[in-house]
Amino acid sequence: MDPHLLRTFSAVARCASFSGAARELGYTQSAVSQHIAALEADLGVELLSRRPVAPTEAGVRLLEHAGPLLLRLEAARTEVVRAGRAPAASVVLGASPLAMGDQVASALARLRVTAPRTEVTVRILDRAAVVARVATGRLDVGVVDGAAAPSDPLRLPEVGPLHALRCGEEELVVAVPDGHPLARRRGGVRLESLSAGLWLDAPEAAVPPPAGAEAFRIAVRCEGTDVRALLGLVRAGHGLALLPASVVEAAGGVAGVAVSAPRLVHRTELLHRRGLGEAVQALIGLLVPATR
């Protein structure tokens, strides 16, 4: 399959419009229609219904493969192009909100001392965006977080030859208001015993429960990466959230309840590709010295 046709198909399906995809891609509407017709002719199946514009069953199957395929192609292009360029004295670091803690801030401060001419850019993004942008070269290095069994690696999407290094692990706790009955409880609590309670569904600003948010009663759905706003909702009694112990300890009006089962930790990992510049290698050494 021609990747240009596949990219056009993905855009039409996402926009639910031939004209919308044309504007997004910078093509004429006629060119978009020709791309879709060529792709359908190549595969011998109809991929899109026209009124309204929506993927057919065959189109849905193709979309499941299109995203990873296009991402891998972009990652391959980036790696080949970067291999032919001299490394620049700059670092672009992306971090998921709960991964951007004191460890990363301290490492960046030390980098500015050891390499004062290095230009540093930090971008706070959702976890999936960090992984994808490291894979495609839009980030030099990424730091992501999530729940995992002690000493187990994070489960990350397969997007190409990324290297993952452990940055750290800490206790996960259930964040509750100071006045909540659980705030005075000693000892841990089984997470499944809280499934009937009200929870905040914040996939980027909190750690998703291991069973998935659908297993818990959701009071408020929170979009975005603002951890401070999430803690405000917990403090006001809108629902519970699963967070690293250090985040809860630093917040006023919120208490952390240890999780006794399942056995989980909050794990952070550093992601990078091959062919790194000296500044990026120096930052990696500052972030993960214990892994060497």
C-alpha positions as CSV (number, residue, x, y, z in Angstrom):
1,M,0.0,0.0,0.0
2,D,1.2,3.5,-0.9
3,P,1.8,5.3,2.4
4,H,0.5,8.6,0.9
5,L,-2.8,7.0,0.1
6,L,-2.9,5.4,3.6
7,R,-2.3,8.9,5.1
8,T,-5.1,10.4,3.1
9,F,-7.5,7.6,4.1
10,S,-6.7,8.1,7.8
11,A,-7.3,11.8,7.5
12,V,-10.7,11.3,5.7
13,A,-11.8,8.8,8.4
14,R,-10.7,11.1,11.2
15,C,-12.3,14.2,9.7
16,A,-15.4,12.3,8.4
17,S,-15.1,14.6,5.4
18,F,-13.3,14.6,2.1
19,S,-13.1,18.4,2.1
20,G,-11.9,18.5,5.8
21,A,-9.1,16.0,4.9
22,A,-8.2,18.1,1.9
23,R,-7.8,21.2,4.0
24,E,-5.7,19.3,6.6
25,L,-3.4,17.7,4.1
26,G,-3.1,20.7,1.7
27,Y,-4.7,18.8,-1.2
28,T,-7.6,19.6,-3.5
29,Q,-10.8,17.7,-2.7
30,S,-10.5,16.0,-6.1
31,A,-7.0,14.7,-5.2
32,V,-8.3,13.3,-2.0
33,S,-11.1,11.5,-3.8
34,Q,-8.6,10.1,-6.3
35,H,-6.4,8.8,-3.5
36,I,-9.3,7.0,-1.8
37,A,-10.4,5.5,-5.1
38,A,-6.8,4.3,-5.9
39,L,-6.5,2.7,-2.4
40,E,-9.9,0.9,-2.7
41,A,-8.9,-0.3,-6.2
42,D,-5.6,-1.6,-4.9
43,L,-7.3,-3.5,-2.0
44,G,-10.4,-4.5,-4.0
45,V,-12.8,-3.4,-1.2
46,E,-14.8,-0.4,-0.3
47,L,-13.2,1.4,2.6
48,L,-15.5,4.4,3.1
49,S,-19.2,4.9,2.9
50,R,-19.9,8.3,1.3
51,R,-23.2,9.5,2.8
52,P,-22.3,10.0,5.6
53,V,-18.5,9.6,5.3
54,A,-17.5,6.8,7.6
55,P,-15.3,3.7,7.5
56,T,-16.8,0.5,6.4
57,E,-16.0,-2.7,8.3
58,A,-13.0,-3.2,6.0
59,G,-12.0,0.4,6.6
60,V,-12.1,0.0,10.4
61,R,-9.8,-3.0,10.1
62,L,-7.4,-0.9,8.0
63,L,-7.5,2.0,10.5
64,E,-6.3,-0.4,13.2
65,H,-3.1,-0.9,11.2
66,A,-2.7,2.6,9.7
67,G,-1.7,4.5,12.8
68,P,1.2,2.2,13.8
69,L,2.3,1.8,10.2
70,L,2.5,5.6,9.5
71,L,4.2,6.2,12.8
72,R,6.8,3.6,12.0
73,L,7.4,5.1,8.6
74,E,7.9,8.6,10.1
75,A,10.2,7.1,12.8
76,A,12.3,5.4,10.1
77,R,12.6,8.6,8.1
78,T,13.6,10.6,11.2
79,E,16.3,8.1,12.1
80,V,17.8,8.0,8.6
81,V,17.8,11.9,8.3
82,R,19.3,12.4,11.8
83,A,22.0,9.8,11.1
84,G,23.3,12.1,8.4
85,R,23.4,15.3,10.5
86,A,25.8,16.5,13.1
87,P,24.2,16.6,16.6
88,A,23.2,20.0,17.8
89,A,23.9,21.4,21.3
90,S,20.3,21.3,22.3
91,V,17.9,19.0,24.2
92,V,14.2,18.7,23.7
93,L,12.7,16.7,26.5
94,G,9.1,15.6,26.8
95,A,7.6,14.3,30.0
96,S,4.2,13.0,31.1
97,P,2.9,15.2,34.0
98,L,3.5,12.7,36.8
99,A,7.0,11.9,35.4
100,M,8.1,15.6,35.5
101,G,9.2,15.5,39.1
102,D,12.1,16.7,41.2
103,Q,14.5,14.1,39.7
104,V,14.0,15.5,36.1
105,A,14.2,19.1,37.3
106,S,17.4,18.4,39.2
107,A,19.0,16.6,36.3
108,L,18.2,19.6,34.0
109,A,19.7,22.0,36.5
110,R,22.9,20.0,36.6
111,L,23.0,19.8,32.8
112,R,22.9,23.6,32.7
113,V,25.9,23.7,35.0
114,T,28.0,21.1,33.1
115,A,26.9,22.3,29.6
116,P,25.8,25.9,30.0
117,R,25.5,26.6,26.3
118,T,23.0,23.8,25.7
119,E,19.5,25.0,24.7
120,V,16.9,23.1,26.7
121,T,13.2,22.8,25.8
122,V,10.7,20.9,28.1
123,R,7.3,19.8,26.9
124,I,4.6,18.4,29.2
125,L,2.5,15.9,27.1
126,D,0.3,12.9,27.6
127,R,2.1,9.6,27.8
128,A,1.2,8.4,24.3
129,A,2.4,11.7,22.8
130,V,5.7,11.4,24.6
131,V,6.3,7.9,23.2
132,A,5.3,8.8,19.7
133,R,7.3,12.0,19.5
134,V,10.5,10.3,20.8
135,A,10.0,7.6,18.2
136,T,9.6,10.2,15.4
137,G,12.5,12.4,16.6
138,R,10.4,15.4,17.6
139,L,11.7,14.8,21.2
140,D,15.3,13.9,21.9
141,V,14.4,12.1,25.1
142,G,11.2,11.4,27.0
143,V,10.2,10.5,30.5
144,V,7.0,8.6,31.0
145,D,5.3,7.0,34.0
146,G,2.7,4.4,34.9
147,A,1.7,1.6,37.3
148,A,3.7,-1.6,37.2
149,A,4.5,-4.5,39.4
150,P,7.7,-3.9,41.4
151,S,10.8,-4.1,39.1
152,D,8.6,-4.7,36.0
153,P,9.0,-2.4,33.0
154,L,6.1,-0.3,31.8
155,R,4.0,-1.6,28.9
156,L,4.6,0.9,26.1
157,P,3.2,0.9,22.6
158,E,5.4,-0.7,19.9
159,V,6.6,2.2,17.8
160,G,10.0,1.2,16.7
161,P,13.5,0.8,18.2
162,L,13.2,2.8,21.4
163,H,15.5,2.3,24.4
164,A,13.8,2.4,27.8
165,L,15.8,3.0,31.0
166,R,14.4,2.9,34.6
167,C,14.5,6.3,36.3
168,G,12.8,5.3,39.5
169,E,9.9,3.7,41.4
170,E,7.8,4.9,44.4
171,E,4.7,3.9,46.3
172,L,1.3,4.4,44.7
173,V,-1.5,5.7,47.0
174,V,-5.2,6.5,46.7
175,A,-5.7,10.3,47.1
176,V,-8.6,11.2,49.3
177,P,-9.7,14.4,51.0
178,D,-8.3,15.0,54.5
179,G,-11.8,14.5,56.0
180,H,-12.5,11.2,54.2
181,P,-12.9,8.1,56.5
182,L,-10.0,6.4,54.7
183,A,-7.7,9.3,55.6
184,R,-7.5,7.9,59.2
185,R,-7.2,4.3,58.2
186,R,-4.0,2.6,59.1
187,G,-2.5,-0.1,56.9
188,G,-3.2,-0.6,53.2
189,V,-6.4,-1.0,51.3
190,R,-7.2,-3.4,48.5
191,L,-7.9,-1.3,45.4
192,E,-10.8,-3.5,44.3
193,S,-12.6,-2.8,47.6
194,L,-12.9,0.8,46.4
195,S,-14.5,0.1,43.1
196,A,-17.9,1.1,44.4
197,G,-16.6,4.5,45.5
198,L,-16.6,7.6,43.3
199,W,-13.5,8.1,41.2
200,L,-12.0,10.7,39.0
201,D,-11.2,9.5,35.5
202,A,-8.0,11.4,34.6
203,P,-5.9,9.1,32.3
204,E,-3.2,11.7,31.9
205,A,-3.1,13.5,35.3
206,A,-3.5,10.4,37.4
207,V,-2.4,6.8,37.2
208,P,-5.3,4.7,35.6
209,P,-6.4,1.9,37.9
210,P,-5.0,-1.5,36.7
211,A,-8.4,-2.9,35.9
212,G,-9.2,0.1,33.8
213,A,-11.4,3.0,34.6
214,E,-14.5,1.1,33.4
215,A,-14.3,-1.1,36.5
216,F,-14.8,1.9,38.8
217,R,-17.6,4.3,39.4
218,I,-16.7,7.6,37.6
219,A,-17.9,10.8,39.2
220,V,-16.0,13.3,37.0
221,R,-14.0,12.8,33.8
222,C,-10.9,15.0,33.6
223,E,-9.2,15.7,30.3
224,G,-5.7,17.2,30.1
225,T,-2.5,17.1,32.1
226,D,-3.2,19.4,35.0
227,V,-2.3,17.5,38.2
228,R,-3.0,20.5,40.4
229,A,-6.5,20.8,39.1
230,L,-7.0,17.1,39.7
231,L,-5.9,17.4,43.3
232,G,-8.3,20.3,43.7
233,L,-11.2,18.0,42.7
234,V,-10.0,15.4,45.1
235,R,-9.7,18.0,47.9
236,A,-13.3,19.1,47.2
237,G,-14.6,15.6,47.5
238,H,-15.5,14.9,43.9
239,G,-13.8,11.6,43.8
240,L,-10.7,9.5,44.4
241,A,-7.5,9.2,42.3
242,L,-4.5,6.9,42.1
243,L,-1.3,9.0,42.4
244,P,2.4,8.7,43.4
245,A,2.9,9.2,47.2
246,S,5.3,12.1,46.7
247,V,2.6,14.1,44.7
248,V,0.0,13.6,47.4
249,E,2.4,14.4,50.3
250,A,3.2,17.7,48.6
251,A,-0.4,18.7,48.3
252,G,-2.4,20.3,51.1
253,G,-5.8,19.1,52.2
254,V,-5.3,15.6,50.6
255,A,-4.2,12.4,52.2
256,G,-2.7,9.2,50.7
257,V,-3.9,5.7,51.5
258,A,-1.4,2.9,50.7
259,V,-2.5,0.2,48.3
260,S,-2.0,-3.3,49.7
261,A,-3.2,-5.2,46.6
262,P,-2.5,-5.5,43.8
263,R,1.2,-4.9,44.4
264,L,2.0,-1.9,42.3
265,V,4.5,0.9,42.2
266,H,4.6,4.2,40.3
267,R,7.4,3.7,37.8
268,T,9.2,6.3,35.6
269,E,11.2,5.4,32.5
270,L,13.4,7.4,30.2
271,L,13.0,6.8,26.4
272,H,15.5,7.6,23.7
273,R,16.6,6.6,20.2
274,R,20.0,5.8,18.8
275,G,22.4,8.4,17.4
276,L,22.3,10.8,20.4
277,G,24.2,14.1,20.7
278,E,26.6,14.7,23.6
279,A,24.1,16.9,25.5
280,V,21.4,14.3,25.3
281,Q,23.8,11.6,26.4
282,A,24.9,13.8,29.3
283,L,21.2,14.3,30.4
284,I,20.6,10.5,30.3
285,G,23.6,10.0,32.5
286,L,22.3,12.5,35.0
287,L,18.8,10.9,35.0
288,V,19.6,7.2,35.3
289,P,23.1,6.9,36.9
290,A,21.9,3.9,38.9
291,T,21.2,1.8,35.8
292,R,24.8,1.9,34.6
